[in-house]
Amino acid sequence: MTADHTPAAGTSASGVPVPGLPMEIRAAGLPARVRIHEVGPRDGLQNEKAVVPTEIKAEFIHRLAAAGLPVVEATSFVHPKWVPQLADAEALFPLLGDLDPHRLPVLVPNARGLDRAMALGARRIAVFASATESFARANLNRTVDEALAMFAPVVARAKDDDVHVRGYLSMCFGDPWEGPVPVAQVVRVCRALLDLGCDELSLGDTIGVATPGHVQRLLAALNEAGVPASGLGVHFHDTYGQALANTFAALQHGVTTVDASAGGLGGCPYAKSATGNLATEDLVWMLHGLGIDTGVDLGRLTATSTWMAKALGRPSPSRTLRALSSDSHKE
């Protein structure tokens, strides 16, 4: 091909657009920037049947950080008996010493988990509560209020040491044992987590049953209870294909933090109906198409998820990743 026939950027040699990046068209009323909270290395890999080698996990986290993800949840300091896939937390965290620990939150279930995390220099932690009694029993072997009481000294100690605390709340929309979860019930536990001292909350649609109207109703109820959208993140699963629609509804309500998992990895080991998380690639594609800044390089992200899928020995469920890898998009 001569220089006179070089195709314009974003087009093939025949002038046909190549879907490497979406066209940016802003929609009114949406935030200018969204912070993606990447959960693949923790929430994603904890659900894998096979244990992923520590060195692969470290490389995964480094690649995600290099792709521009501002926050990458690294691991969990849960007892190895409960989540054996993340039993290498003490070995993994030192391998991330070249990264800013403020970018690497870790999950801690109790005071012992906090001790382990802080001994390694963790500066962001997360506690994991439930909006329903059934899941609190399944996940923590406690009632909702007993779990909150367990978290109280953990959050207090972390805050005393200037450690950022995120409060995860599972089953905000539906529970496999209890069915639809009343909005007021979710608001009560959210308010309790904030009263403990959590800096932000992540609203989990653990089994993927939320719909946009339900999302907006919950967010409105939280606002009425004194919980601003600026202190909330959303964490959607794509069980019924609603994760992006639900995310869009949250953005319309002013939420600017969205959880996602590279390649769509993950589920929940204690809720068998929970399928994969919202894929980070799918989220980035939508946000970039809306002209919303994320700081994420989609090319580097898809390369990372492709690499991880090969390491796991199976294809990624991310639709965007599959589309960008398709032979139909190649010359």
C-alpha positions, 0 to 999 in steps of 0.5 A, a space after each residue: 500500500 502506498 502512502 497515498 492510500 493509507 487509511 484514516 485512523 479508525 478505518 480499514 484499508 477499504 474505508 470501513 470503520 474498525 470498532 477499535 474504539 467507540 464513537 463518543 457521544 455525551 448524554 446529558 446529566 452524566 458525570 464527567 469522570 468515573 472511577 473504576 474499582 477493579 475487583 478481578 484479582 480478588 473477587 474474580 480469582 476467589 471463585 476459580 476452581 483451581 488456585 492461580 499461582 502467586 506470580 501470575 496474580 502479581 503480574 495480573 495486578 501489575 498489568 491492570 495498574 499499568 492499564 490505568 485502573 486507579 484502584 485494583 483490589 489485590 487480595 483477601 485476608 480471610 482465613 485460608 480455610 474459607 477462601 483457599 484461592 487467596 491463601 497466599 495473601 502474605 506472599 502476594 502483597 510484598 510482590 506489589 511493593 512497587 505500587 502505591 498501597 493506596 491503590 491496592 485495597 484488600 478485604 479483611 473479615 475481622 480483627 485478625 485479618 486487619 492485623 495481617 493486612 496492616 503488618 504488610 503495609 495495606 492502606 485501604 481495606 474493605 469489610 464485607 456485610 450483608 443486607 440479608 440475614 440468610 446471606 450473613 449466616 452463609 457468608 459470616 456465620 453471624 446475624 446482620 447485627 452480629 457482623 456489624 458488631 464484629 466490624 466495629 473495632 476493625 473499622 475503628 482501628 483502621 481509621 485510627 491509623 488513617 486507613 481508608 475503609 470501604 464497606 461492601 454490602 451484599 444482596 442489596 437487590 435480591 437474595 437466593 433464599 429470601 427473594 427481593 430485598 426491601 429497600 428500607 432493609 438495605 438503607 438500614 445496613 448502609 446507614 449502620 456501616 457509615 455510622 461505624 466509620 466506613 469512607 465509602 459503600 459498595 452496593 452489591 447486586 450479588 445474584 444479578 437480579 437488579 433492574 434500573 428502576 430498582 437501582 434508582 429507587 434504592 439510590 433515592 432512598 439512600 439519599 433521603 437517609 443522608 447517604 450522598 451518591 458521592 459516597 457510593 459505588 455500585 457492584 453489579 453482576 450480569 446474571 440477567 444481562 442487566 449490569 450495564 443498564 443498571 450502571 447507566 441508571 446509577 450514573 444518571 443518579 450521580 454515582 461515580 464509582 463502579 466496580 468491575 472485573 477484568 474479563 468478567 471474572 468472578 461470582 460468589 462462592 457462598 451464593 451459587 446463583 451468582 454469576 460473573 461480575 460486570 466485565 471491566 472491558 464492557 464498562 470501559 467501552 460504554 463509558 468511553 462511548 459516553 465521553 466519560 473519562 476513566 483513565 483506562 487504556 482499553 487496548 492494554 486492558 483487553 491485552 491483560 484480560 486476554 493474557 489472563 484468560 490464557 493463564 486460566 485456560 478458558 475464554 473470557 465472558 466479556 463481550 467487548 473482549 471477544 469482539 475486539 479479538 474477533 477475526 471479523 475485526 481484522 484485515 
